[in-house]
Amino acid sequence: WALFFARFNFIISYRPGSKNTKPDALSRLFNSSEISKDPGGIVPEGRVVGLTVWGIERQVKRALAHTPSPRACPKNLLFVPAPTRLAVLQWAHSSRLAGHPGVRGTLASVRQRFWWPTRERDTRRFVAACSVCVQTKPGNSPPAGLLRPLPIPSRPWSHIALDFITGLPPSAGKTVILTVIDRFSKAAHFIPLAKLPSAKETAQIIIENVFRIHGLPSDIVSDRGPQFTSQFWKEFCRLIGASVSLSSGFHPQSNGQAEWANQTVGRILRSLSFRNPASWSEQLPWAEYAHNSLPSSATGLSPFQGSLGYQPPLFSSQFPDSCVPSAQAFVQRCERTWRIVRSALCRYRKRTVRAANKRRTKSPRYVCGQKVWLSTLNLRLKPASSKLTPRFIGPFRISQIISPVAVHLLLPRYLRRIHPVFHVSCIKPVVRAPAR
């Protein structure tokens, strides 16, 4: 009867007797005389109910006709010969019955009926090589690629980092902040701008606000904004003798100094102009002074002291009566301060690397020509459904090893607008399935 009523869509609900005033067909007494003495069967004639036998089981049994089962095989399991193992793994992992489970789920299906000596190892390799799982499942392992900090400068303003802060409310005609930070002393300049500048305008701003005061740098770190990837900017840096260090794709940690300075000035401006956000340009000089006068967690000294060799006093009474040191004493004081800063940066770098690598894994060793999967976390693919978007696409071939933590990929035409250099945390290698 359950099979019979399964074809109807109905709801059983209770009806109290007080409401059942007019009898209907369902409330009448049942007349047993109407029951047929020979009721028909529920299952139609010609239908046979029996055990279901999977085709993979028949395939394994046919293979066993030519390969005897070893003694180590349990009695209640079927031994799977080598030519049939890949088919068994595909049935236990890729069939609709399984739905691409992990290693544990695939092994659970295989262990119910099949056995061979390398069953666990082959299952792990097969699941790791499944292209559907690689593209649709998010990774739950720590990001690949151990931390590789940038080299420590030996003097102030020889290595600088640049970045822009956008999305600010208009304030005295300004909507953008250009952040310039010295990677040695952590001193920063926050320059308000009316809009995002071009490469030529950026070079002019840097000359007027940085080079004029601190001299020419030897290295400039930035992201891959259009200002810094243009031919003009590259030629400008070449003419002043500075190397261009661009962050890898979707890895802002490469320009961590400027990103950290952006967070600091944002926090200070929110505190100073929270009553009137449109006044942030008036508060920006005070935010810069606050940033440069407070001690840095990396060096233990303020950016003022790390750059100039002394800490500006807050009160006039702190000035001694005779505070005009000789030039030699001034230089010695600066050099002594810079040695202290550099040793502090070395200690801070070791601590940072040790702490960061606890949450990362060592990157696989990639070679040119190797195929890898590319994460879609930061790619704008415009899918039909964001919930069902593949987690990885590809595979793509590696054309160049930029560094141990950055590679250059050969991307197809529909990804030509994306820069082909990626951090190793955005890719993972293609694993081959076990051979037949």
C-alpha positions in Angstrom: 0.0 0.0 0.0 2.9 2.3 0.6 4.0 1.8 -3.0 0.4 2.5 -4.2 -0.1 5.7 -2.2 3.4 7.0 -3.2 2.0 8.1 -6.5 -0.4 10.7 -4.8 0.6 14.0 -3.3 -1.5 14.4 -0.2 -1.4 15.6 3.5 -2.9 13.7 6.4 -4.4 16.0 9.0 -6.5 15.4 12.1 -10.1 16.6 12.1 -11.9 16.7 15.5 -15.3 15.2 15.8 -16.9 18.5 16.8 -16.2 19.8 13.3 -17.2 16.7 11.5 -20.9 17.5 11.5 -21.7 16.3 8.0 -20.5 12.8 7.3 -18.6 12.3 4.1 -17.1 9.3 2.3 -14.0 9.2 4.5 -15.9 9.4 7.8 -18.5 6.7 7.0 -18.1 3.3 8.5 -16.1 0.9 6.5 -18.0 -2.0 4.9 -15.9 -5.1 5.0 -18.3 -6.8 2.6 -16.9 -4.8 -0.3 -13.5 -6.2 0.1 -12.5 -8.5 -2.8 -11.6 -11.9 -1.7 -8.8 -12.0 -4.3 -7.1 -8.6 -4.2 -4.7 -7.8 -7.0 -1.0 -7.5 -6.4 0.8 -4.2 -5.9 3.6 -5.0 -8.2 2.4 -5.5 -11.8 3.0 -8.8 -13.5 6.2 -9.1 -15.4 8.2 -7.1 -12.9 10.7 -9.1 -10.9 12.2 -7.9 -7.6 15.8 -9.0 -7.2 19.2 -7.9 -6.1 21.0 -5.2 -8.0 24.4 -6.1 -9.4 26.7 -3.3 -10.3 28.5 -3.5 -13.7 31.8 -2.9 -12.0 31.4 -6.1 -10.0 30.8 -8.1 -13.2 33.9 -6.5 -14.7 36.1 -7.4 -11.8 34.8 -11.0 -11.8 35.5 -11.3 -15.5 39.1 -10.1 -14.9 39.4 -12.6 -12.1 38.9 -15.4 -14.6 42.4 -14.7 -15.9 44.0 -13.6 -12.6 43.8 -15.8 -9.5 43.0 -14.1 -6.2 45.9 -14.0 -3.7 45.7 -15.6 -0.3 45.9 -12.3 1.5 42.6 -11.2 0.1 39.7 -11.4 2.7 37.1 -14.0 1.9 34.2 -11.5 1.8 35.9 -9.1 -0.7 36.8 -9.3 -4.4 40.4 -9.0 -5.4 40.8 -6.4 -8.1 43.5 -7.1 -10.8 45.7 -4.3 -11.9 44.0 -3.5 -15.2 40.6 -3.1 -13.5 41.7 -0.9 -10.5 41.3 2.4 -12.3 37.7 1.5 -13.3 36.9 0.5 -9.6 38.3 3.9 -8.4 36.3 5.8 -11.0 33.1 3.9 -9.9 33.8 4.6 -6.2 34.7 8.3 -6.7 33.3 9.7 -9.9 29.9 7.9 -10.3 26.6 9.6 -9.5 26.3 7.2 -6.6 29.5 8.6 -5.0 29.4 12.3 -6.0 33.2 12.9 -5.9 33.8 12.4 -2.1 37.2 12.8 -0.5 39.8 10.1 0.2 37.9 8.8 3.2 34.5 8.5 1.4 36.1 6.9 -1.7 37.9 4.4 0.5 34.7 3.6 2.3 33.0 2.6 -0.9 36.0 0.5 -2.1 36.4 -1.3 1.2 32.8 -2.6 1.1 33.5 -4.9 -1.8 37.0 -4.7 -3.2 40.6 -5.3 -2.1 44.1 -5.1 -3.5 47.4 -4.5 -1.8 47.9 -0.8 -2.7 44.2 0.1 -2.3 44.8 3.0 0.1 47.8 4.5 -1.8 46.1 4.3 -5.2 42.9 5.9 -3.8 44.8 8.9 -2.4 46.6 9.4 -5.7 43.4 9.0 -7.7 41.5 11.6 -5.6 44.4 14.0 -5.7 44.5 13.7 -9.5 40.7 14.1 -10.1 40.4 17.2 -12.2 36.7 17.8 -11.2 37.6 17.8 -7.5 40.6 20.1 -8.1 38.4 22.7 -9.9 35.3 22.6 -7.8 36.5 22.0 -4.2 38.2 24.8 -2.1 41.6 23.9 -0.6 41.6 23.5 3.2 45.4 23.3 3.6 47.5 26.4 4.6 48.7 28.6 1.7 51.8 27.4 -0.1 55.0 29.4 -0.2 57.1 30.2 2.8 57.6 33.9 3.6 60.5 35.5 1.6 60.9 39.0 3.0 62.5 41.8 0.9 66.1 42.5 1.5 66.9 44.9 4.4 68.2 48.3 3.3 71.4 49.7 4.8 70.3 53.4 5.0 67.2 55.5 5.1 65.2 56.2 1.9 67.3 53.9 -0.3 64.3 51.5 -0.7 60.8 52.9 -0.8 57.3 51.5 -1.3 54.4 53.2 -3.0 50.6 52.7 -2.9 47.4 54.7 -3.4 44.4 55.0 -1.0 41.2 55.5 -3.0 37.5 55.7 -2.2 37.8 58.7 0.1 35.1 61.4 0.3 36.0 64.7 -1.4 37.9 67.0 0.9 39.2 70.4 -0.4 39.2 68.9 -3.9 41.3 65.8 -2.8 40.0 62.2 -3.1 43.2 60.1 -3.2 46.3 59.7 -0.9 49.7 58.6 -2.3 51.5 56.7 0.4 55.3 56.7 0.3 57.1 54.8 3.0 60.8 54.2 3.7 61.4 50.5 4.2 64.4 51.2 6.5 63.2 53.7 9.0 59.4 53.2 8.4 59.1 56.9 7.8 56.2 57.9 5.6 54.8 60.7 3.5 51.1 60.9 2.8 50.4 63.1 -0.2 46.8 64.2 -0.9 45.8 64.1 -4.6 42.8 65.2 -6.6 42.6 61.9 -8.5 44.6 58.9 -9.5 47.6 60.2 -11.4 49.1 58.9 -14.6 52.6 57.5 -14.7 54.0 60.8 -15.7 52.1 62.7 -13.0 53.2 60.1 -10.4 56.8 60.6 -11.3 56.5 64.4 -10.9 54.8 64.0 -7.5 57.6 61.7 -6.3 60.2 64.1 -7.5 58.6 67.1 -5.7 57.7 65.4 -2.4 60.4 62.6 -2.0 63.4 62.9 -4.2 63.8 66.6 -3.5 64.1 65.9 0.2 65.6 62.4 0.6 67.5 61.8 -2.7 67.2 59.2 -5.3 66.3 55.6 -4.1 67.8 52.4 -5.4 64.6 50.3 -5.4 60.9 51.1 -5.6 58.3 48.6 -4.6 54.7 48.9 -5.8 51.7 46.9 -6.9 50.7 46.3 -10.5 48.7 49.5 -11.0 48.7 51.0 -14.5 50.9 53.8 -13.2 53.7 51.4 -12.3 53.4 48.9 -15.1 53.6 51.5 -17.9 56.7 51.9 -20.1 57.1 55.5 -18.9 57.5 54.4 -15.3 60.0 51.7 -16.1 62.0 54.1 -18.2 61.8 56.8 -15.5 63.2 54.4 -12.8 65.9 53.2 -15.2 67.1 56.8 -15.8 67.3 57.5 -12.0 69.1 54.2 -11.4 66.3 52.6 -9.4 65.0 49.0 -9.9 61.3 48.3 -10.2 59.9 45.7 -7.8 56.3 44.8 -8.7 54.1 42.6 -6.5 53.0 39.3 -8.0 49.3 38.8 -9.1 46.7 38.9 -6.3 49.4 38.8 -3.6 49.4 42.3 -1.9 51.8 40.9 0.8 54.6 41.7 -1.5 54.0 45.4 -0.9 53.3 44.9 2.8 55.0 48.0 4.0 52.8 50.3 2.0 49.7 48.2 2.8 50.5 48.5 6.5 51.0 52.3 6.3 47.7 52.6 4.5 46.0 50.9 7.4 47.8 53.1 9.9 46.8 56.4 8.3 43.3 55.1 7.8 43.0 54.4 11.5 44.4 57.8 12.4 42.2 59.7 10.0 39.1 57.9 11.2 39.9 59.0 14.8 40.7 62.6 13.9 37.8 63.2 11.4 35.0 60.9 12.5 32.7 63.9 13.2 33.4 65.4 9.8 34.8 62.9 7.3 35.2 65.6 4.6 37.9 67.3 6.7 40.4 64.4 6.3 42.8 66.5 4.1 43.2 69.0 6.9 44.0 66.2 9.4 46.4 64.4 7.0 49.6 66.4 8.1 48.9 65.5 11.7 48.4 61.9 10.8 51.8 61.9 9.1 53.4 63.5 12.1 51.8 61.0 14.5 52.9 58.1 12.3 56.5 59.3 12.1 56.9 60.3 15.8 55.6 57.1 17.4 57.9 54.1 17.9 57.8 51.4 15.2 57.3 47.8 16.3 60.0 46.6 13.9 62.8 48.9 15.0 61.8 50.0 18.5 62.6 53.6 17.4 60.3 56.2 15.8 60.7 56.8 12.0 62.0 60.3 12.9 64.8 58.8 14.9 65.5 56.0 12.5 65.8 58.5 9.6 67.3 61.6 11.2 69.2 60.1 14.1 67.2 62.0 16.8 63.7 62.2 18.2 62.0 65.6 17.8 61.1 66.8 21.4 57.5 67.5 22.2 58.3 70.4 24.6 60.7 73.4 24.2 62.1 72.7 27.7 63.6 69.5 26.4 66.1 71.5 24.3 69.5 71.9 26.0 71.2 75.3 26.2 73.8 74.3 23.7 72.4 71.9 21.1 74.6 72.6 18.1 76.7 69.5 17.7 79.6 69.3 15.2 79.1 67.8 11.8 81.2 64.8 12.7 79.2 64.2 15.9 76.0 64.4 13.9 77.2 61.9 11.3 78.4 59.5 14.0 75.1 59.7 15.8 73.2 58.9 12.5 75.5 56.0 11.7 75.1 54.6 15.3 71.3 55.0 15.0 71.3 53.3 11.6 73.3 50.3 13.0 70.8 49.9 15.8 67.9 50.1 13.3 69.4 47.5 11.0 70.1 45.1 13.7 66.5 45.5 15.0 65.2 44.9 11.5 67.2 41.7 11.2 65.7 40.4 14.5 62.2 41.5 13.5 62.6 39.8 10.2 63.5 36.5 11.8 60.5 36.7 14.2 58.2 37.6 11.3 59.4 34.7 9.1 59.1 32.3 12.0 55.6 33.4 12.9 54.3 33.6 9.2 55.6 30.2 8.3 53.6 28.5 11.1 50.5 29.2 9.0 52.1 28.3 5.6 53.4 25.2 3.9 56.5 24.8 1.8 55.8 25.3 -1.9 56.2 22.4 -4.3 59.2 22.7 -6.5 58.0 23.9 -9.9 59.8 23.7 -13.2 59.3 25.3 -16.6 56.8 23.4 -18.7 54.9 22.0 -15.7 51.1 22.2 -15.7 49.3 23.8 -12.7 45.8 24.8 -11.7 45.0 28.5 -11.1 42.8 29.7 -8.3 39.7 31.7 -9.3 39.4 33.4 -6.0 40.6 36.8 -7.4 39.7 36.3 -11.0 36.7 38.1 -12.6 35.2 35.4 -14.7 31.6 36.6 -14.7 30.1 33.1 -14.2 26.4 32.3 -14.4 26.3 31.4 -10.7 28.9 32.5 -8.2 28.0 29.6 -5.9 28.8 27.1 -8.6 31.9 28.7 -9.9 34.9 26.4 -10.2 37.5 27.0 -7.5 40.4 26.4 -10.0 40.7 26.6 -13.7 43.3 25.3 -16.2 45.6 23.5 -16.3 48.1 26.1 -17.5 51.7 25.6 -18.3 54.5 27.4 -16.5 56.7 29.4 -18.9 59.2 31.0 -16.4 60.2 30.6 -12.7 60.4 34.2 -11.5 61.4 33.2 -7.9 60.9 30.3 -5.6 57.5 31.9 -4.7 56.4 33.4 -8.1 55.8 31.9 -11.5 54.9 33.1 -15.0 52.0 31.2 -16.6 50.9 30.9 -20.3 47.3 32.1 -20.0 44.7 31.8 -22.8 43.3 34.8 -24.7 40.2 35.2 -22.5 42.5 35.9 -19.5 44.9 38.2 -21.4 43.9 41.2 -19.2 45.3 39.4 -16.1 49.0 39.7 -15.4 50.5 36.2 -15.8 52.8 36.3 -12.8 51.3 34.6 -9.8 52.4 33.8 -6.2 52.6 30.0 -5.5 49.7 30.3 -3.1 47.4 30.9 -6.1 48.4 27.7 -7.9 48.7 24.0 -7.3 50.3 21.3 -9.3 48.5 18.9 -11.6 48.7 15.4 -10.1 48.7 12.4 -12.4 46.3 9.5 -11.7 47.8 6.1 -11.0 48.5 4.1 -14.2 46.5 1.2 -15.2 
